[in-house]
Amino acid sequence: MDSTHLDAGLDDRLVDGYLRRLGVGRPPRPTAAALSELHLRHLLTVPFENLSVQLGERIVLEERRLVEKVVEERRGGFCYELNGAFGALLAALGFEVTFLAARVCGDQGRLGIPYDHMALRVGPADGGAWLADVGFGAHSHYPLRWADRGEQKDPGGVFRIAEAEAEAEAEGTGTGTGTGDLDVVRDGSPQYRLEVRPRVLGDFVAGAWWHSTSPESHFTRSLVCSRVTEDGGRITLSGRRLKVTAPEGGSTERELVTDEEVLGVYRERFGIVLEQVPEVSAGGAGPQG
């Protein structure tokens, strides 16, 4: 697989099944408008979730396997899985797709581990390039224009892609990298630092293993299943706590008491059919492949 152009070799059955899950038809051409529609529909239908970590399921970082999880098992995943699968779909539809590594900004601006997060640089046939990311939880609903260094308004907030050194100077920290890295900023708060060097999916195995097994990872210490709602808000199930956030920011929360309620929410609100209620365990299953 060439590092600058993903070619997952998905067959028509998987591609058509993926598009059916998203509720869209096959775009006639890989345009920016088609990318925007696919991006939003992915956020609406395929949840961001870490259930595999807590259920002891293997996380296999291979494009075809990731797509099968979305299409055949009706599941979601975390960043490597969601953006890995989405990238494979986009490549099969004729988009130019590049995997990019990022480090998530934590408390006091501290950056996470290398290969902490995966995002996509996507080139449609009608020119330009876009930052696509359907695997970061609460984020932009639409792709962001790669070359635009100004504010980009989106239903998910006001975003900016800034040169990392310029961002550091603006904040007065003097911690710019000088490597061409980019900071992705939402509502004035840095979300992650993005490397511009092309990567392959196998580069992220160590990061996925760490997030699946380390007691320091929030994925081993919590349960989350979340997606964008049709009105532009968000619904999130964290363990047994169900939170519904309105587009304007207000939210309601309630605790689910019985296992039947929990399994019903997974099934009816996220399309995930489970035989047992996931519970936070001491560890998880590391990725294979």
Helices and strands as residue ranges (DSSP letters): H 12-22, H 32-45, E 48-49, H 51-55, E 59-60, H 63-71, H 79-92, E 96-104, G 107-109, E 117-123, E 130-132, E 144-145, E 152-154, E 157-163, H 164-171, E 182-186, E 189-194, G 201-204, H 205-213, E 225-228, E 234-238, E 241-245, E 251-255, H 259-270, E 287-288
